[in-house]
């Protein structure tokens, strides 16, 4: 019974899909370079011509938390998550003109909301999108973006950060705490969205 329950949680939280040719690549705000490195790789391979990193800084912290990994590669003073994500993309071969700017969002749902407002303002018709996010964040991020882009096919192409993967999250305290907190967030935060639609 334990193994069955473990598999259900793992399959729910950790989404991982094969990339396909898309109109845009979304990157929710964070302080890890890995998602943007992966997004740049997909861009170079021709999966999408536009990228939209999104993020001001954490509403909890009130400032950009700083580069959380590979600080030796990505140096500089970044005022927002977007500035940092843009720098990672550029250093990994993305043309600046192909990077859209959304630097107001302070949490994941705002990443999706403000991204939608921007693409609407630019008149972009997003039929298919790739969402590159942290692996343990895949379900919640995809739900938010799907709510804001209900007519869009969204493919989730995550990357592992903090050493938390579908294969090991239940083997250490950080993984257990992080993943089960994501399960809680999916319940509490989406309850608000559901109630707003009653």
mmCIF file of the C-alpha atoms, coordinates in Angstrom:
data_MODEL
# 
_entry.id   MODEL 
# 
loop_
_atom_site.group_PDB 
_atom_site.id 
_atom_site.type_symbol 
_atom_site.label_atom_id 
_atom_site.label_alt_id 
_atom_site.label_comp_id 
_atom_site.label_asym_id 
_atom_site.label_entity_id 
_atom_site.label_seq_id 
_atom_site.pdbx_PDB_ins_code 
_atom_site.Cartn_x 
_atom_site.Cartn_y 
_atom_site.Cartn_z 
_atom_site.occupancy 
_atom_site.B_iso_or_equiv 
_atom_site.pdbx_formal_charge 
_atom_site.auth_seq_id 
_atom_site.auth_comp_id 
_atom_site.auth_asym_id 
_atom_site.auth_atom_id 
_atom_site.pdbx_PDB_model_num 
ATOM 1   C CA . UNK A 1 1   ? 0.000   0.000  0.000   1.00 0.00 ? 1   UNK A CA 1 
ATOM 2   C CA . UNK A 1 2   ? 2.880   2.334  0.874   1.00 0.00 ? 2   UNK A CA 1 
ATOM 3   C CA . UNK A 1 3   ? 4.516   1.831  -2.531  1.00 0.00 ? 3   UNK A CA 1 
ATOM 4   C CA . UNK A 1 4   ? 1.237   2.498  -4.335  1.00 0.00 ? 4   UNK A CA 1 
ATOM 5   C CA . UNK A 1 5   ? 0.686   5.752  -2.442  1.00 0.00 ? 5   UNK A CA 1 
ATOM 6   C CA . UNK A 1 6   ? 4.295   6.780  -3.054  1.00 0.00 ? 6   UNK A CA 1 
ATOM 7   C CA . UNK A 1 7   ? 3.888   6.183  -6.785  1.00 0.00 ? 7   UNK A CA 1 
ATOM 8   C CA . UNK A 1 8   ? 0.662   8.213  -6.883  1.00 0.00 ? 8   UNK A CA 1 
ATOM 9   C CA . UNK A 1 9   ? 2.339   11.228 -5.258  1.00 0.00 ? 9   UNK A CA 1 
ATOM 10  C CA . UNK A 1 10  ? 5.392   10.894 -7.482  1.00 0.00 ? 10  UNK A CA 1 
ATOM 11  C CA . UNK A 1 11  ? 3.352   10.634 -10.679 1.00 0.00 ? 11  UNK A CA 1 
ATOM 12  C CA . UNK A 1 12  ? 1.208   13.600 -9.627  1.00 0.00 ? 12  UNK A CA 1 
ATOM 13  C CA . UNK A 1 13  ? 4.036   15.988 -8.780  1.00 0.00 ? 13  UNK A CA 1 
ATOM 14  C CA . UNK A 1 14  ? 6.742   15.014 -11.268 1.00 0.00 ? 14  UNK A CA 1 
ATOM 15  C CA . UNK A 1 15  ? 5.585   15.623 -14.836 1.00 0.00 ? 15  UNK A CA 1 
ATOM 16  C CA . UNK A 1 16  ? 8.140   15.103 -17.587 1.00 0.00 ? 16  UNK A CA 1 
ATOM 17  C CA . UNK A 1 17  ? 7.189   15.253 -21.266 1.00 0.00 ? 17  UNK A CA 1 
ATOM 18  C CA . UNK A 1 18  ? 9.091   15.121 -24.510 1.00 0.00 ? 18  UNK A CA 1 
ATOM 19  C CA . UNK A 1 19  ? 9.550   18.549 -26.122 1.00 0.00 ? 19  UNK A CA 1 
ATOM 20  C CA . UNK A 1 20  ? 7.843   19.345 -29.401 1.00 0.00 ? 20  UNK A CA 1 
ATOM 21  C CA . UNK A 1 21  ? 8.025   22.291 -31.759 1.00 0.00 ? 21  UNK A CA 1 
ATOM 22  C CA . UNK A 1 22  ? 6.266   25.124 -29.932 1.00 0.00 ? 22  UNK A CA 1 
ATOM 23  C CA . UNK A 1 23  ? 5.431   28.813 -30.183 1.00 0.00 ? 23  UNK A CA 1 
ATOM 24  C CA . UNK A 1 24  ? 7.200   29.793 -26.966 1.00 0.00 ? 24  UNK A CA 1 
ATOM 25  C CA . UNK A 1 25  ? 9.146   28.539 -23.957 1.00 0.00 ? 25  UNK A CA 1 
ATOM 26  C CA . UNK A 1 26  ? 7.929   29.668 -20.523 1.00 0.00 ? 26  UNK A CA 1 
ATOM 27  C CA . UNK A 1 27  ? 10.329  29.867 -17.562 1.00 0.00 ? 27  UNK A CA 1 
ATOM 28  C CA . UNK A 1 28  ? 8.825   30.678 -14.131 1.00 0.00 ? 28  UNK A CA 1 
ATOM 29  C CA . UNK A 1 29  ? 11.010  32.861 -11.943 1.00 0.00 ? 29  UNK A CA 1 
ATOM 30  C CA . UNK A 1 30  ? 13.658  31.244 -9.746  1.00 0.00 ? 30  UNK A CA 1 
ATOM 31  C CA . UNK A 1 31  ? 17.284  31.601 -8.700  1.00 0.00 ? 31  UNK A CA 1 
ATOM 32  C CA . UNK A 1 32  ? 18.589  28.443 -10.328 1.00 0.00 ? 32  UNK A CA 1 
ATOM 33  C CA . UNK A 1 33  ? 20.291  28.602 -13.741 1.00 0.00 ? 33  UNK A CA 1 
ATOM 34  C CA . UNK A 1 34  ? 19.332  25.027 -14.676 1.00 0.00 ? 34  UNK A CA 1 
ATOM 35  C CA . UNK A 1 35  ? 15.841  25.754 -16.087 1.00 0.00 ? 35  UNK A CA 1 
ATOM 36  C CA . UNK A 1 36  ? 17.130  28.569 -18.277 1.00 0.00 ? 36  UNK A CA 1 
ATOM 37  C CA . UNK A 1 37  ? 20.072  26.458 -19.418 1.00 0.00 ? 37  UNK A CA 1 
ATOM 38  C CA . UNK A 1 38  ? 17.616  23.764 -20.476 1.00 0.00 ? 38  UNK A CA 1 
ATOM 39  C CA . UNK A 1 39  ? 15.385  26.348 -22.166 1.00 0.00 ? 39  UNK A CA 1 
ATOM 40  C CA . UNK A 1 40  ? 18.381  27.696 -24.074 1.00 0.00 ? 40  UNK A CA 1 
ATOM 41  C CA . UNK A 1 41  ? 19.235  24.171 -25.192 1.00 0.00 ? 41  UNK A CA 1 
ATOM 42  C CA . UNK A 1 42  ? 15.693  23.673 -26.520 1.00 0.00 ? 42  UNK A CA 1 
ATOM 43  C CA . UNK A 1 43  ? 15.910  27.058 -28.275 1.00 0.00 ? 43  UNK A CA 1 
ATOM 44  C CA . UNK A 1 44  ? 19.205  26.145 -29.932 1.00 0.00 ? 44  UNK A CA 1 
ATOM 45  C CA . UNK A 1 45  ? 17.707  22.842 -31.051 1.00 0.00 ? 45  UNK A CA 1 
ATOM 46  C CA . UNK A 1 46  ? 14.898  24.740 -32.772 1.00 0.00 ? 46  UNK A CA 1 
ATOM 47  C CA . UNK A 1 47  ? 11.956  23.816 -30.547 1.00 0.00 ? 47  UNK A CA 1 
ATOM 48  C CA . UNK A 1 48  ? 10.867  27.471 -30.161 1.00 0.00 ? 48  UNK A CA 1 
ATOM 49  C CA . UNK A 1 49  ? 11.922  30.901 -31.391 1.00 0.00 ? 49  UNK A CA 1 
ATOM 50  C CA . UNK A 1 50  ? 10.693  32.927 -28.403 1.00 0.00 ? 50  UNK A CA 1 
ATOM 51  C CA . UNK A 1 51  ? 11.282  32.571 -24.679 1.00 0.00 ? 51  UNK A CA 1 
ATOM 52  C CA . UNK A 1 52  ? 9.440   34.211 -21.810 1.00 0.00 ? 52  UNK A CA 1 
ATOM 53  C CA . UNK A 1 53  ? 11.194  34.134 -18.450 1.00 0.00 ? 53  UNK A CA 1 
ATOM 54  C CA . UNK A 1 54  ? 9.049   35.698 -15.740 1.00 0.00 ? 54  UNK A CA 1 
ATOM 55  C CA . UNK A 1 55  ? 9.863   37.024 -12.318 1.00 0.00 ? 55  UNK A CA 1 
ATOM 56  C CA . UNK A 1 56  ? 10.430  40.062 -10.111 1.00 0.00 ? 56  UNK A CA 1 
ATOM 57  C CA . UNK A 1 57  ? 11.452  38.451 -6.844  1.00 0.00 ? 57  UNK A CA 1 
ATOM 58  C CA . UNK A 1 58  ? 9.889   36.431 -4.054  1.00 0.00 ? 58  UNK A CA 1 
ATOM 59  C CA . UNK A 1 59  ? 6.982   38.155 -2.351  1.00 0.00 ? 59  UNK A CA 1 
ATOM 60  C CA . UNK A 1 60  ? 8.123   36.431 0.855   1.00 0.00 ? 60  UNK A CA 1 
ATOM 61  C CA . UNK A 1 61  ? 11.720  37.724 0.768   1.00 0.00 ? 61  UNK A CA 1 
ATOM 62  C CA . UNK A 1 62  ? 11.037  41.140 -0.744  1.00 0.00 ? 62  UNK A CA 1 
ATOM 63  C CA . UNK A 1 63  ? 14.205  40.989 -2.854  1.00 0.00 ? 63  UNK A CA 1 
ATOM 64  C CA . UNK A 1 64  ? 15.960  38.718 -5.344  1.00 0.00 ? 64  UNK A CA 1 
ATOM 65  C CA . UNK A 1 65  ? 17.403  35.806 -3.375  1.00 0.00 ? 65  UNK A CA 1 
ATOM 66  C CA . UNK A 1 66  ? 20.509  35.669 -5.518  1.00 0.00 ? 66  UNK A CA 1 
ATOM 67  C CA . UNK A 1 67  ? 22.041  33.016 -7.734  1.00 0.00 ? 67  UNK A CA 1 
ATOM 68  C CA . UNK A 1 68  ? 21.491  29.670 -6.008  1.00 0.00 ? 68  UNK A CA 1 
ATOM 69  C CA . UNK A 1 69  ? 23.836  27.538 -8.095  1.00 0.00 ? 69  UNK A CA 1 
ATOM 70  C CA . UNK A 1 70  ? 26.853  27.978 -10.406 1.00 0.00 ? 70  UNK A CA 1 
ATOM 71  C CA . UNK A 1 71  ? 27.593  31.446 -9.020  1.00 0.00 ? 71  UNK A CA 1 
ATOM 72  C CA . UNK A 1 72  ? 31.019  31.291 -10.647 1.00 0.00 ? 72  UNK A CA 1 
ATOM 73  C CA . UNK A 1 73  ? 29.378  31.196 -14.100 1.00 0.00 ? 73  UNK A CA 1 
ATOM 74  C CA . UNK A 1 74  ? 26.639  33.759 -13.585 1.00 0.00 ? 74  UNK A CA 1 
ATOM 75  C CA . UNK A 1 75  ? 28.061  36.797 -11.881 1.00 0.00 ? 75  UNK A CA 1 
ATOM 76  C CA . UNK A 1 76  ? 26.642  40.254 -11.564 1.00 0.00 ? 76  UNK A CA 1 
ATOM 77  C CA . UNK A 1 77  ? 24.121  42.249 -9.597  1.00 0.00 ? 77  UNK A CA 1 
ATOM 78  C CA . UNK A 1 78  ? 20.637  41.098 -10.523 1.00 0.00 ? 78  UNK A CA 1 
ATOM 79  C CA . UNK A 1 79  ? 17.727  43.198 -9.306  1.00 0.00 ? 79  UNK A CA 1 
ATOM 80  C CA . UNK A 1 80  ? 15.093  40.721 -10.486 1.00 0.00 ? 80  UNK A CA 1 
ATOM 81  C CA . UNK A 1 81  ? 14.709  37.068 -11.328 1.00 0.00 ? 81  UNK A CA 1 
ATOM 82  C CA . UNK A 1 82  ? 14.045  38.092 -14.924 1.00 0.00 ? 82  UNK A CA 1 
ATOM 83  C CA . UNK A 1 83  ? 17.436  39.847 -15.178 1.00 0.00 ? 83  UNK A CA 1 
ATOM 84  C CA . UNK A 1 84  ? 19.155  36.730 -13.920 1.00 0.00 ? 84  UNK A CA 1 
ATOM 85  C CA . UNK A 1 85  ? 17.211  34.366 -16.175 1.00 0.00 ? 85  UNK A CA 1 
ATOM 86  C CA . UNK A 1 86  ? 17.874  36.584 -19.182 1.00 0.00 ? 86  UNK A CA 1 
ATOM 87  C CA . UNK A 1 87  ? 21.613  36.560 -18.431 1.00 0.00 ? 87  UNK A CA 1 
ATOM 88  C CA . UNK A 1 88  ? 21.648  32.763 -18.240 1.00 0.00 ? 88  UNK A CA 1 
ATOM 89  C CA . UNK A 1 89  ? 19.800  32.512 -21.544 1.00 0.00 ? 89  UNK A CA 1 
ATOM 90  C CA . UNK A 1 90  ? 22.153  34.927 -23.303 1.00 0.00 ? 90  UNK A CA 1 
ATOM 91  C CA . UNK A 1 91  ? 25.263  33.187 -21.952 1.00 0.00 ? 91  UNK A CA 1 
ATOM 92  C CA . UNK A 1 92  ? 23.850  29.966 -23.340 1.00 0.00 ? 92  UNK A CA 1 
ATOM 93  C CA . UNK A 1 93  ? 23.348  31.155 -26.889 1.00 0.00 ? 93  UNK A CA 1 
ATOM 94  C CA . UNK A 1 94  ? 19.935  32.822 -26.923 1.00 0.00 ? 94  UNK A CA 1 
ATOM 95  C CA . UNK A 1 95  ? 19.598  36.023 -28.964 1.00 0.00 ? 95  UNK A CA 1 
ATOM 96  C CA . UNK A 1 96  ? 18.388  38.884 -26.744 1.00 0.00 ? 96  UNK A CA 1 
ATOM 97  C CA . UNK A 1 97  ? 15.749  39.842 -29.284 1.00 0.00 ? 97  UNK A CA 1 
ATOM 98  C CA . UNK A 1 98  ? 14.075  36.478 -28.774 1.00 0.00 ? 98  UNK A CA 1 
ATOM 99  C CA . UNK A 1 99  ? 13.664  36.958 -25.002 1.00 0.00 ? 99  UNK A CA 1 
ATOM 100 C CA . UNK A 1 100 ? 10.406  38.578 -23.910 1.00 0.00 ? 100 UNK A CA 1 
ATOM 101 C CA . UNK A 1 101 ? 10.288  40.542 -20.661 1.00 0.00 ? 101 UNK A CA 1 
ATOM 102 C CA . UNK A 1 102 ? 8.024   39.985 -17.679 1.00 0.00 ? 102 UNK A CA 1 
ATOM 103 C CA . UNK A 1 103 ? 9.609   41.240 -14.470 1.00 0.00 ? 103 UNK A CA 1 
ATOM 104 C CA . UNK A 1 104 ? 6.670   41.974 -12.179 1.00 0.00 ? 104 UNK A CA 1 
ATOM 105 C CA . UNK A 1 105 ? 5.567   38.540 -10.944 1.00 0.00 ? 105 UNK A CA 1 
ATOM 106 C CA . UNK A 1 106 ? 6.335   37.695 -7.306  1.00 0.00 ? 106 UNK A CA 1 
ATOM 107 C CA . UNK A 1 107 ? 4.974   34.130 -7.140  1.00 0.00 ? 107 UNK A CA 1 
ATOM 108 C CA . UNK A 1 108 ? 4.193   31.296 -9.526  1.00 0.00 ? 108 UNK A CA 1 
ATOM 109 C CA . UNK A 1 109 ? 0.573   32.094 -10.258 1.00 0.00 ? 109 UNK A CA 1 
ATOM 110 C CA . UNK A 1 110 ? 1.600   35.654 -11.138 1.00 0.00 ? 110 UNK A CA 1 
ATOM 111 C CA . UNK A 1 111 ? 4.257   34.223 -13.474 1.00 0.00 ? 111 UNK A CA 1 
ATOM 112 C CA . UNK A 1 112 ? 1.430   32.636 -15.429 1.00 0.00 ? 112 UNK A CA 1 
ATOM 113 C CA . UNK A 1 113 ? -1.025  35.545 -15.124 1.00 0.00 ? 113 UNK A CA 1 
ATOM 114 C CA . UNK A 1 114 ? 1.456   38.229 -16.173 1.00 0.00 ? 114 UNK A CA 1 
ATOM 115 C CA . UNK A 1 115 ? 2.895   36.059 -18.943 1.00 0.00 ? 115 UNK A CA 1 
ATOM 116 C CA . UNK A 1 116 ? -0.612  35.730 -20.383 1.00 0.00 ? 116 UNK A CA 1 
ATOM 117 C CA . UNK A 1 117 ? -1.178  39.478 -20.152 1.00 0.00 ? 117 UNK A CA 1 
ATOM 118 C CA . UNK A 1 118 ? 2.082   40.092 -22.005 1.00 0.00 ? 118 UNK A CA 1 
ATOM 119 C CA . UNK A 1 119 ? 1.491   37.590 -24.793 1.00 0.00 ? 119 UNK A CA 1 
ATOM 120 C CA . UNK A 1 120 ? -2.029  38.971 -25.259 1.00 0.00 ? 120 UNK A CA 1 
ATOM 121 C CA . UNK A 1 121 ? -0.654  42.523 -25.402 1.00 0.00 ? 121 UNK A CA 1 
ATOM 122 C CA . UNK A 1 122 ? 1.843   41.429 -28.052 1.00 0.00 ? 122 UNK A CA 1 
ATOM 123 C CA . UNK A 1 123 ? -0.902  39.679 -30.007 1.00 0.00 ? 123 UNK A CA 1 
ATOM 124 C CA . UNK A 1 124 ? 0.777   36.288 -29.780 1.00 0.00 ? 124 UNK A CA 1 
ATOM 125 C CA . UNK A 1 125 ? -1.357  33.238 -30.490 1.00 0.00 ? 125 UNK A CA 1 
ATOM 126 C CA . UNK A 1 126 ? 0.142   30.506 -28.312 1.00 0.00 ? 126 UNK A CA 1 
ATOM 127 C CA . UNK A 1 127 ? -1.138  27.178 -29.582 1.00 0.00 ? 127 UNK A CA 1 
ATOM 128 C CA . UNK A 1 128 ? 1.654   25.089 -28.078 1.00 0.00 ? 128 UNK A CA 1 
ATOM 129 C CA . UNK A 1 129 ? 4.162   26.006 -25.372 1.00 0.00 ? 129 UNK A CA 1 
ATOM 130 C CA . UNK A 1 130 ? 7.022   24.389 -23.505 1.00 0.00 ? 130 UNK A CA 1 
ATOM 131 C CA . UNK A 1 131 ? 7.208   24.998 -19.763 1.00 0.00 ? 131 UNK A CA 1 
ATOM 132 C CA . UNK A 1 132 ? 10.695  24.591 -18.297 1.00 0.00 ? 132 UNK A CA 1 
ATOM 133 C CA . UNK A 1 133 ? 10.621  24.514 -14.512 1.00 0.00 ? 133 UNK A CA 1 
ATOM 134 C CA . UNK A 1 134 ? 12.095  22.766 -11.494 1.00 0.00 ? 134 UNK A CA 1 
ATOM 135 C CA . UNK A 1 135 ? 11.159  19.081 -11.379 1.00 0.00 ? 135 UNK A CA 1 
ATOM 136 C CA . UNK A 1 136 ? 9.383   19.160 -8.020  1.00 0.00 ? 136 UNK A CA 1 
ATOM 137 C CA . UNK A 1 137 ? 7.505   22.284 -9.112  1.00 0.00 ? 137 UNK A CA 1 
ATOM 138 C CA . UNK A 1 138 ? 6.206   20.765 -12.348 1.00 0.00 ? 138 UNK A CA 1 
ATOM 139 C CA . UNK A 1 139 ? 2.622   19.970 -11.356 1.00 0.00 ? 139 UNK A CA 1 
ATOM 140 C CA . UNK A 1 140 ? 1.834   23.291 -9.690  1.00 0.00 ? 140 UNK A CA 1 
ATOM 141 C CA . UNK A 1 141 ? 3.545   25.372 -12.374 1.00 0.00 ? 141 UNK A CA 1 
ATOM 142 C CA . UNK A 1 142 ? 1.801   23.481 -15.163 1.00 0.00 ? 142 UNK A CA 1 
ATOM 143 C CA . UNK A 1 143 ? -1.588  23.858 -13.479 1.00 0.00 ? 143 UNK A CA 1 
ATOM 144 C CA . UNK A 1 144 ? -1.139  27.621 -13.170 1.00 0.00 ? 144 UNK A CA 1 
ATOM 145 C CA . UNK A 1 145 ? -0.020  28.075 -16.759 1.00 0.00 ? 145 UNK A CA 1 
ATOM 146 C CA . UNK A 1 146 ? -2.802  25.803 -18.014 1.00 0.00 ? 146 UNK A CA 1 
ATOM 147 C CA . UNK A 1 147 ? -5.383  27.875 -16.101 1.00 0.00 ? 147 UNK A CA 1 
ATOM 148 C CA . UNK A 1 148 ? -4.071  31.030 -17.772 1.00 0.00 ? 148 UNK A CA 1 
ATOM 149 C CA . UNK A 1 149 ? -3.645  29.391 -21.182 1.00 0.00 ? 149 UNK A CA 1 
ATOM 150 C CA . UNK A 1 150 ? -6.656  27.023 -21.322 1.00 0.00 ? 150 UNK A CA 1 
ATOM 151 C CA . UNK A 1 151 ? -6.553  26.788 -25.118 1.00 0.00 ? 151 UNK A CA 1 
ATOM 152 C CA . UNK A 1 152 ? -2.817  26.028 -25.256 1.00 0.00 ? 152 UNK A CA 1 
ATOM 153 C CA . UNK A 1 153 ? -1.118  22.647 -25.242 1.00 0.00 ? 153 UNK A CA 1 
ATOM 154 C CA . UNK A 1 154 ? 1.572   22.949 -22.588 1.00 0.00 ? 154 UNK A CA 1 
ATOM 155 C CA . UNK A 1 155 ? 4.453   20.481 -22.534 1.00 0.00 ? 155 UNK A CA 1 
ATOM 156 C CA . UNK A 1 156 ? 6.397   20.293 -19.282 1.00 0.00 ? 156 UNK A CA 1 
ATOM 157 C CA . UNK A 1 157 ? 10.163  19.787 -19.655 1.00 0.00 ? 157 UNK A CA 1 
ATOM 158 C CA . UNK A 1 158 ? 11.564  20.043 -16.118 1.00 0.00 ? 158 UNK A CA 1 
ATOM 159 C CA . UNK A 1 159 ? 15.081  19.986 -14.723 1.00 0.00 ? 159 UNK A CA 1 
ATOM 160 C CA . UNK A 1 160 ? 16.322  18.622 -11.413 1.00 0.00 ? 160 UNK A CA 1 
ATOM 161 C CA . UNK A 1 161 ? 17.333  21.228 -8.824  1.00 0.00 ? 161 UNK A CA 1 
ATOM 162 C CA . UNK A 1 162 ? 18.331  20.861 -5.177  1.00 0.00 ? 162 UNK A CA 1 
ATOM 163 C CA . UNK A 1 163 ? 18.936  17.181 -5.904  1.00 0.00 ? 163 UNK A CA 1 
ATOM 164 C CA . UNK A 1 164 ? 15.201  16.461 -5.735  1.00 0.00 ? 164 UNK A CA 1 
ATOM 165 C CA . UNK A 1 165 ? 13.978  14.031 -8.385  1.00 0.00 ? 165 UNK A CA 1 
ATOM 166 C CA . UNK A 1 166 ? 11.121  11.574 -8.844  1.00 0.00 ? 166 UNK A CA 1 
ATOM 167 C CA . UNK A 1 167 ? 13.552  8.779  -8.008  1.00 0.00 ? 167 UNK A CA 1 
ATOM 168 C CA . UNK A 1 168 ? 14.871  10.076 -4.688  1.00 0.00 ? 168 UNK A CA 1 
ATOM 169 C CA . UNK A 1 169 ? 12.565  12.699 -3.152  1.00 0.00 ? 169 UNK A CA 1 
ATOM 170 C CA . UNK A 1 170 ? 11.288  10.300 -0.493  1.00 0.00 ? 170 UNK A CA 1 
ATOM 171 C CA . UNK A 1 171 ? 14.816  9.285  0.547   1.00 0.00 ? 171 UNK A CA 1 
ATOM 172 C CA . UNK A 1 172 ? 15.868  12.509 2.300   1.00 0.00 ? 172 UNK A CA 1 
ATOM 173 C CA . UNK A 1 173 ? 14.264  15.112 4.515   1.00 0.00 ? 173 UNK A CA 1 
ATOM 174 C CA . UNK A 1 174 ? 14.623  18.022 2.075   1.00 0.00 ? 174 UNK A CA 1 
ATOM 175 C CA . UNK A 1 175 ? 12.881  16.077 -0.665  1.00 0.00 ? 175 UNK A CA 1 
ATOM 176 C CA . UNK A 1 176 ? 10.077  14.857 1.574   1.00 0.00 ? 176 UNK A CA 1 
ATOM 177 C CA . UNK A 1 177 ? 9.415   18.322 2.975   1.00 0.00 ? 177 UNK A CA 1 
ATOM 178 C CA . UNK A 1 178 ? 9.586   20.014 -0.441  1.00 0.00 ? 178 UNK A CA 1 
ATOM 179 C CA . UNK A 1 179 ? 7.424   17.564 -2.360  1.00 0.00 ? 179 UNK A CA 1 
ATOM 180 C CA . UNK A 1 180 ? 4.742   17.201 0.299   1.00 0.00 ? 180 UNK A CA 1 
ATOM 181 C CA . UNK A 1 181 ? 4.614   20.999 0.575   1.00 0.00 ? 181 UNK A CA 1 
ATOM 182 C CA . UNK A 1 182 ? 3.920   21.058 -3.172  1.00 0.00 ? 182 UNK A CA 1 
ATOM 183 C CA . UNK A 1 183 ? 1.040   18.623 -2.615  1.00 0.00 ? 183 UNK A CA 1 
ATOM 184 C CA . UNK A 1 184 ? -0.319  20.981 0.071   1.00 0.00 ? 184 UNK A CA 1 
ATOM 185 C CA . UNK A 1 185 ? 0.021   23.995 -2.225  1.00 0.00 ? 185 UNK A CA 1 
ATOM 186 C CA . UNK A 1 186 ? -1.853  22.246 -5.003  1.00 0.00 ? 186 UNK A CA 1 
ATOM 187 C CA . UNK A 1 187 ? -4.733  21.714 -2.604  1.00 0.00 ? 187 UNK A CA 1 
ATOM 188 C CA . UNK A 1 188 ? -4.815  25.068 -0.822  1.00 0.00 ? 188 UNK A CA 1 
ATOM 189 C CA . UNK A 1 189 ? -3.949  27.388 -3.701  1.00 0.00 ? 189 UNK A CA 1 
ATOM 190 C CA . UNK A 1 190 ? -6.115  25.683 -6.278  1.00 0.00 ? 190 UNK A CA 1 
ATOM 191 C CA . UNK A 1 191 ? -8.995  25.659 -3.837  1.00 0.00 ? 191 UNK A CA 1 
ATOM 192 C CA . UNK A 1 192 ? -8.992  29.458 -4.151  1.00 0.00 ? 192 UNK A CA 1 
ATOM 193 C CA . UNK A 1 193 ? -9.038  29.256 -7.941  1.00 0.00 ? 193 UNK A CA 1 
ATOM 194 C CA . UNK A 1 194 ? -11.894 26.745 -7.944  1.00 0.00 ? 194 UNK A CA 1 
ATOM 195 C CA . UNK A 1 195 ? -13.950 28.809 -5.495  1.00 0.00 ? 195 UNK A CA 1 
ATOM 196 C CA . UNK A 1 196 ? -13.449 31.947 -7.603  1.00 0.00 ? 196 UNK A CA 1 
ATOM 197 C CA . UNK A 1 197 ? -15.104 30.148 -10.492 1.00 0.00 ? 197 UNK A CA 1 
ATOM 198 C CA . UNK A 1 198 ? -18.245 29.109 -8.564  1.00 0.00 ? 198 UNK A CA 1 
# 
